[in-house]
Amino acid sequence: MTKRAFLFTVVLVLAALPHVAGAQATGSPLKIGIVGAGREGGALGTLLVKAGHPVMFSSRHPENLKGLVAGLGPLAKAGTVDEAVAFGDVVLLVVPYPAIEEIAKVHAGALAQKVLVMDVSNPSAGRDGEALVKSVNDQGGAGLMTAKWLPGAHIVRAFNSINFRKLGELAHRAGEPLGVPIAGDDPKAIAVAESLIREIGFEPVLVGGLAMGKYLVPGGPFGVEHTAAEIQQIAGSLH
Ligand SMILES: NC(=O)c1ccc[n+]([C@@H]2O[C@H](COP(=O)([O-])OP(=O)(O)OC[C@H]3O[C@@H](n4cnc5c(N)ncnc54)[C@H](OP(=O)(O)O)[C@@H]3O)[C@@H](O)[C@H]2O)c1
């Protein structure tokens, strides 16, 4: 290759790169599938796109997501649940809690192959009924229940009590970052979750294994807005 052709190639490659610059600053871009691109899934996916990751937002009616992805640029796509599960190296489950069981019936095998399944979903008496909440609690809580529905999946619970309205303003806040309690059993999945959480502007705090996931629910002991040190203190009081 001549020197001129080489320089031309370098310019072309650099021109293609700016959209991944955010992810390259802290790690490689990861393909992320969001199952449940409603209020919380839409807000989390938006932060992940801004950090430079390709994200497929999904819905059973993906045509409804056109507006969301149009505003986010070329890294954002809309698809069906099947497409998002196939697309992601990492899959976020941000659905009404009982929907995880439904999704598992079709996708448990595929989800077990992912480096990380981030479970943002919560059982809620208001939405899912008292009986569902009792049955999840009887199985050891939200972390262990999700693991039972998704055998072999590398699950980390995270972001379970940060309201979708506040995610944008709390990400990369001034001063000390907001702590995000997480629970999981798989070291590699935990490392990937921690890296993604830092990239989008929070400080992850591993509070224990998936059995501790029962505490990561709205109204739970970790509350909403704590620093990492405060979360560690609360976790210590629960062990
Ligand atoms: N809202 C918050 O601030 C917040 C904060 C932390 C955690 N969470 C948790 O996040 C979860 C979602 O809450 P949300 O407020 O974002 O709810 P939402 O706005 O109602 O969105 C729920 C999403 O789940 C999808 N969904 C429902 N059933 C499904 C199924 N069977 N298969 C595939 N997708 C399905 C819906 O997709 P379709 O378009 O296909 O209907 C919708 O996009 C809940 O478990 C909640 O506890 C919420």
The ligand as an SDF file (V2000), in Angstrom:
LIG
                    3D

 48 52  0  0  0  0  0  0  0  0999 V2000
  -40.2940    2.0860   36.5700 N   0  0  0  0  0  0  0  0  0  0  0  0
  -39.2150    2.1840   37.3510 C   0  0  0  0  0  0  0  0  0  0  0  0
  -38.8020    3.2890   37.7490 O   0  0  0  0  0  0  0  0  0  0  0  0
  -38.4480    0.9320   37.7360 C   0  0  0  0  0  0  0  0  0  0  0  0
  -37.2620    1.0440   38.4830 C   0  0  0  0  0  0  0  0  0  0  0  0
  -36.5260   -0.1040   38.7870 C   0  0  0  0  0  0  0  0  0  0  0  0
  -36.9970   -1.3470   38.3940 C   0  0  0  0  0  0  0  0  0  0  0  0
  -38.1580   -1.4330   37.6990 N   0  0  0  0  0  0  0  0  0  0  0  0
  -38.6580   -2.7690   37.3090 C   0  0  0  0  0  0  0  0  0  0  0  0
  -38.5450   -2.8570   35.9030 O   0  0  0  0  0  0  0  0  0  0  0  0
  -39.6240   -3.6540   35.4030 C   0  0  0  0  0  0  0  0  0  0  0  0
  -40.3530   -2.8520   34.3250 C   0  0  0  0  0  0  0  0  0  0  0  0
  -40.9140   -1.7030   34.9190 O   0  0  0  0  0  0  0  0  0  0  0  0
  -41.3620   -0.4620   34.0240 P   0  0  0  0  0  0  0  0  0  0  0  0
  -41.8540    0.5510   34.9690 O   0  0  0  0  0  0  0  0  0  0  0  0
  -40.3070   -0.1030   33.0720 O   0  0  0  0  0  0  0  0  0  0  0  0
  -42.6080   -1.0930   33.2620 O   0  0  0  0  0  0  0  0  0  0  0  0
  -43.2500   -0.6880   31.8740 P   0  0  0  0  0  0  0  0  0  0  0  0
  -42.9560    0.7410   31.5540 O   0  0  0  0  0  0  0  0  0  0  0  0
  -44.6550   -1.1420   31.9550 O   0  0  0  0  0  0  0  0  0  0  0  0
  -42.4560   -1.5940   30.8230 O   0  0  0  0  0  0  0  0  0  0  0  0
  -42.5750   -2.9900   30.8940 C   0  0  0  0  0  0  0  0  0  0  0  0
  -42.0190   -3.5710   29.6210 C   0  0  0  0  0  0  0  0  0  0  0  0
  -42.0810   -4.9860   29.7260 O   0  0  0  0  0  0  0  0  0  0  0  0
  -42.4870   -5.5130   28.4750 C   0  0  0  0  0  0  0  0  0  0  0  0
  -43.1930   -6.7640   28.6890 N   0  0  0  0  0  0  0  0  0  0  0  0
  -44.2740   -6.9960   29.4690 C   0  0  0  0  0  0  0  0  0  0  0  0
  -44.6160   -8.2920   29.4110 N   0  0  0  0  0  0  0  0  0  0  0  0
  -43.7470   -8.8850   28.5690 C   0  0  0  0  0  0  0  0  0  0  0  0
  -43.5950  -10.2130   28.0990 C   0  0  0  0  0  0  0  0  0  0  0  0
  -44.3990  -11.2020   28.4880 N   0  0  0  0  0  0  0  0  0  0  0  0
  -42.5920  -10.4620   27.2320 N   0  0  0  0  0  0  0  0  0  0  0  0
  -41.7550   -9.4810   26.8330 C   0  0  0  0  0  0  0  0  0  0  0  0
  -41.8540   -8.1980   27.2460 N   0  0  0  0  0  0  0  0  0  0  0  0
  -42.8460   -7.9150   28.0980 C   0  0  0  0  0  0  0  0  0  0  0  0
  -43.3620   -4.4610   27.8580 C   0  0  0  0  0  0  0  0  0  0  0  0
  -43.1780   -4.5770   26.4780 O   0  0  0  0  0  0  0  0  0  0  0  0
  -44.3450   -4.5260   25.3850 P   0  0  0  0  0  0  0  0  0  0  0  0
  -44.0430   -3.3270   24.5980 O   0  0  0  0  0  0  0  0  0  0  0  0
  -44.1220   -5.8020   24.6370 O   0  0  0  0  0  0  0  0  0  0  0  0
  -45.6660   -4.4610   26.1100 O   0  0  0  0  0  0  0  0  0  0  0  0
  -42.7730   -3.1550   28.3780 C   0  0  0  0  0  0  0  0  0  0  0  0
  -41.8060   -2.6420   27.5000 O   0  0  0  0  0  0  0  0  0  0  0  0
  -40.5080   -4.0110   36.5960 C   0  0  0  0  0  0  0  0  0  0  0  0
  -40.2210   -5.2970   37.0480 O   0  0  0  0  0  0  0  0  0  0  0  0
  -40.1210   -2.9700   37.6390 C   0  0  0  0  0  0  0  0  0  0  0  0
  -40.2770   -3.4280   38.9690 O   0  0  0  0  0  0  0  0  0  0  0  0
  -38.8890   -0.3320   37.3550 C   0  0  0  0  0  0  0  0  0  0  0  0
  1  2  1  0
  2  3  2  0
  2  4  1  0
  4  5  1  0
  4 48  2  0
  5  6  2  0
  6  7  1  0
  7  8  2  0
  8  9  1  0
  8 48  1  0
  9 10  1  0
  9 46  1  0
 10 11  1  0
 11 12  1  0
 11 44  1  0
 12 13  1  0
 13 14  1  0
 14 15  2  0
 14 16  1  0
 14 17  1  0
 17 18  1  0
 18 19  2  0
 18 20  1  0
 18 21  1  0
 21 22  1  0
 22 23  1  0
 23 24  1  0
 23 42  1  0
 24 25  1  0
 25 26  1  0
 25 36  1  0
 26 27  1  0
 26 35  1  0
 27 28  2  0
 28 29  1  0
 29 30  1  0
 29 35  2  0
 30 31  1  0
 30 32  2  0
 32 33  1  0
 33 34  2  0
 34 35  1  0
 36 37  1  0
 36 42  1  0
 37 38  1  0
 38 39  2  0
 38 40  1  0
 38 41  1  0
 42 43  1  0
 44 45  1  0
 44 46  1  0
 46 47  1  0
M  CHG  2   8   1  16  -1
M  END
$$$$
